Amino acid sequence: MSKEAALRAMREARYAERTAGATPARTGTPAVRPPARPAAAEAAAEPVESPTADADGLCGHRSMNGRTCTREQGHAAKSHRYS
C-alpha cells in the first residue's frame, strides 16, 4: 500500500465515522422570524453625535480605526485629518 493510498483510506474512514453519527435531515416547517419592534427601529434611527465634536467645533468624523478628524466643523476639504 502506498503512502497516498493509506492517506486516502484514513480520509475515507474519518468521513464514514462522521456521516454515521449524523442526524437525518429535518423535513419540518422552516423557522419564522419574529416581527421587528417599531420602538427599537425608531431608537436606532436617531443619529448619535459625539458630544466632544460639538463642544470643540471640530468635525469629529471617526475613522475605521477610531481616530477623530481634527478639522473644523463643516470643513470644505474632501479629506479628513485624523489625530
C-alpha positions as CSV (number, residue, x, y, z in Angstrom):
1,M,0.0,0.0,0.0
2,S,1.5,3.3,-1.0
3,K,1.5,6.4,1.2
4,E,-1.2,8.1,-0.9
5,A,-3.4,5.0,-0.7
6,A,-3.0,5.0,3.1
7,L,-3.9,8.7,3.4
8,R,-7.0,8.1,1.2
9,A,-8.1,5.2,3.3
10,M,-7.7,7.2,6.5
11,R,-9.7,10.1,5.0
12,E,-12.5,7.8,3.9
13,A,-12.6,6.1,7.3
14,R,-12.9,9.5,9.1
15,Y,-15.6,10.5,6.6
16,A,-17.5,7.3,7.3
17,E,-17.3,8.0,11.1
18,R,-18.7,11.5,10.7
19,T,-21.5,10.5,8.4
20,A,-22.5,7.5,10.5
21,G,-23.3,9.7,13.5
22,A,-25.0,12.4,11.5
23,T,-28.7,13.2,12.2
24,P,-31.2,12.9,9.4
25,A,-32.3,16.0,7.5
26,R,-35.3,17.8,9.0
27,T,-38.5,17.9,7.0
28,G,-40.5,20.2,9.3
29,T,-41.6,23.7,8.6
30,P,-38.9,26.4,8.3
31,A,-38.3,28.8,11.2
32,V,-40.3,32.1,11.2
33,R,-38.5,35.3,12.1
34,P,-40.5,37.3,14.7
35,P,-41.7,40.8,13.7
36,A,-39.4,43.7,14.3
37,R,-40.3,46.0,17.2
38,P,-41.2,49.5,16.0
39,A,-39.8,51.2,19.1
40,A,-36.4,49.6,18.6
41,A,-36.3,50.8,15.0
42,E,-37.1,54.4,15.9
43,A,-34.4,54.4,18.6
44,A,-31.8,53.1,16.1
45,A,-32.8,55.7,13.5
46,E,-31.9,58.7,15.7
47,P,-28.4,60.0,14.9
48,V,-25.8,59.6,17.5
49,E,-23.4,62.5,17.6
50,S,-20.2,62.9,19.6
51,P,-20.6,65.4,22.4
52,T,-16.9,66.4,22.2
53,A,-17.2,67.3,18.5
54,D,-19.9,69.8,19.1
55,A,-18.2,71.4,22.1
56,D,-14.8,71.8,20.3
57,G,-16.1,73.0,17.0
58,L,-14.3,70.1,15.3
59,C,-15.6,67.9,12.5
60,G,-15.5,64.8,14.7
61,H,-15.6,62.3,11.8
62,R,-14.5,58.9,13.1
63,S,-12.1,56.7,11.0
64,M,-12.3,53.0,10.9
65,N,-9.6,52.6,13.5
66,G,-11.2,55.0,16.0
67,R,-9.4,58.3,15.3
68,T,-11.3,61.5,15.0
69,C,-11.0,64.3,12.5
70,T,-9.3,67.5,13.8
71,R,-10.5,69.8,11.1
72,E,-13.2,72.5,11.8
73,Q,-16.9,71.6,11.8
74,G,-18.2,71.6,8.2
75,H,-14.8,71.9,6.5
76,A,-14.6,72.2,2.8
77,A,-11.7,69.8,2.4
78,K,-12.7,66.4,0.9
79,S,-10.3,64.5,3.1
80,H,-10.3,64.3,6.9
81,R,-7.2,65.0,9.1
82,Y,-7.0,62.4,11.9
83,S,-5.1,62.5,15.1
